[in-house]
Amino acid sequence: MRTTVFERSQPSPAAIAHSLGGTVAAPFWLDDVRGRRVDHGPLVGDVEADLVIVGAGYTGLWTALRAVERQPGLRVVLLEAESVGWAASGRNGGFCEASLTHGDENGRSRWPDEIDTLTRLGLENLDEIEATVRRYRMDVDFERTGMLAVAVEPHQVPWIAGPDSDDGRDAFLDESSVRAEIASPTYLAGRWDRRTNAILHPAKLALELARVIVEAGVVVHERTPVRRIDDAGSRVEVVTDRGVVRADRAVLATNVFPSLLKRNRLMTVPVYDYVLMTEPLGDDRLAELAWRNRQGVSDLANQFHYYRLSADGRILFGGYDAIYHAGGRIRPEYEDRRSSFEKLASHFLTTFPQLEGTRFTHRWSGAIDASTRFCAFYGLARGGKVAYAAGFTGLGVGAARFAADVMLDRLRGLDTERTSLEMVRDRPWPFPPEPAASIGINLTRWSLDRADHRQGRRNVLLKTLDALGLGFDS
């Protein structure tokens, strides 16, 4: 098998060790907002509500906001087991993408008749997120800079070649043009879509959403794990350790964590993703990169990297390894995986050799709620009283707002463009139980890595998964 660019041009072990020497094992974003947090005390006692939401990540926060925007005065209670935005919503790369289907190819292969509608709805959703940030004066470092897909192997160049869009906002860049945008010797070509992505500060977004909903009358309770959800005639009861919320309707926004509904226990698996954040680079080092337009970046491998600039001139660099642990467990000790961080540091210095000597300040990981279709699925339970969405597979920053409207539409029994989508009505295949899940996931991961070493050629397993609608190509 051929070697990849990251194997052909490896930095020295000493350079890698130096870059990681002072890192803190903590998400940079959450560290950065410690002084901005507002405490929302735990639930104590029984309360009444029109709508109760479980989970204060993006899905729950957007659902609360859209609920009170659509029905001012609605009594909404939001329950969080830990603190607002502490899990995936405070640990992600801060890419707010328009895609609702984890990329055009994934959406086109699954819902070809709907892809134009899904693309339009995704762009409208991103526009509405931007408008919301402005309307509520949300301090979230929002920048609509677009996304640059870069080819780093010769076989990847044809994947992004082709004419520019009529408006010039989606353009192919040859080798010299893409390196003029960002100075990396690994780049062979690129495609810059200026419309479909924004970058932002993930933890600030979570805290600002919490601020806005509290100002609108939503009651938030942190440190309130939900133990079960019970039927109560025409209503539901959400049971916690020290109190109960009785409500007309409920939304479950627990994503990667075990579902309160048995039907969903095998619908997602936790896959750990790893991230590094550099120190602030300063004007001179940033000038060496020529990264003036501040695009988000992703390469085109199956095991891909994603990276972007922060507001204070750091580079976030993540991806590549995606680790599933047997049994689908979520444990803090899975977050600090030395080999993954060393690999990321090596790939960073291959991508930007001019930054050798730069140190990383933070290393962290988080669990992604992966589904077999690689984007969110939706449903109702308990006779239409409970709605849920999960399985965003790493692209929930933007899609969570769309999911909020889907769930609120369905709880009210509304027939809308969103609820009529086959993508919304479909239910994906569940993952098999253990040990089949571990065997299948790890074989697939090995096959994707092998394809990256064979000019993208997919083996029998990947072709079979493609034929069954379980393949991944985003």
Secondary structure, DSSP 8 states (H G I E B T S, - for coil): ----HHHHS---HHHHHHHHTT-EES-HHHHHTGGG--------S-EEEEEEEE--SHHHHHHHHHHHHHSTT--EEEE-SS-TT-SGGGTS--EEES-SSSSHHHHHHH-TTTHHHHHHHHHHHHHHHHHHHHHTT--S--B---EEEEE-SGGGHHHH-S---TTSSEEEE-HHHHHHHS--TT-SEEEEESSSEEE--HHHHHHHHHHHHHHTT-EEE-S--EEEEEEETTEEEEEESS-EEEEEEEEE--TTS--SSGGGTTS-EEEEEEEEEE---HHHHHHHHT-TT--EEEE-SSS-EEEEE-TTS-EEEEEEEEEE-TT----GGGG--HHHHHHHHHHHHHH-GGGTT--EEEEEEEEEEE-TTSS-EEEEETTTTEEEEE--TT-HHHHHHHHHHHHHHHHTT---TTTT-HHHH--------TTHHHHHHHHHHHHHHHHHTTTT---HHHHHHHHTT-----
